[in-house]
């Protein structure tokens, strides 16, 4: 079967249509992940909000006044980042499993096993690689830009711009060539990163188009979700209630506006679950087709 990017891009909707309960399970998982994160960092978040309010009331702050807030923010980030990566690995593995092993549908394809560990390792490795490459590329652009400023050579600014464009193009090319690393990892039950180069060879433009279409569909889902969320917010007091609580302590806001906050959490959990299916499932569908496509270009 020949690979069709326009067919693969709708795989996320097929998952939800085939197993509607999957959306419920993924939404509950997102709510549980958010609740766990808030349990761990709730105290730090309250201290961060209180410190920011105190800093705002103090007038014109100095650079030293920002240090406690920066330290609190970094402590929160240091906790949220691994939780986010772990939750993302679980959901991404579930999406890939739904496409590649649809018979394993218990608990909305969610598992806590070696597939998730391998996806976590691959995700972290890819993130670190892209961060390092981005840093190196744009450091080079910065060096050329610095030379252009110091030497007052306008042509060097043109070189810097071209290098920046080339860096962006290179990162996009690499992202597309590595986009099947997680589906391969789940499908073959082994850590696979460079294998993606083999399967994506000669398929850059269809895969890039598929990724763009998936992103557009995700935005459409978010827009439609906001149309649902807005009337629900009005029914629970919505933005007006939160505006009336401006400047109030965080505990008072939570006690007074909890219906609005609850509606926001549940609605966004459902939207996040649907969007992750729309964005991630096409790549697993592409892997499924390309892995068995004998017509793949050399």
Secondary structure, DSSP 4 states (H G I P E B T S, - for coil): ----HHHHTTHHHHHHHH-THHHHHHHHHHHHHHHHHHHHHHHHHHHHHHHHHHHHHTSS--HHHHHHHHHHHHHHHHHHHHHHHHHHHHHHHHHHHHHH-TT--GGGG---SHHHHHHHHHHHHHHHHHHHHHHHHHHHHHHHHHHHHHHT-HHHHHHHHHHHHHHHHHHHHHHHHTTTHHHHHHHHTS--STHHHHHHTT-HHHHHHHHHHHHHHHHHHHHHHHHHHHHHHHHTTHHHHHHHTTTS-HHHHHHHSHHHHHHHHHHHHHHHHHHHHHHHHHHHHHHHHHHT-TT---
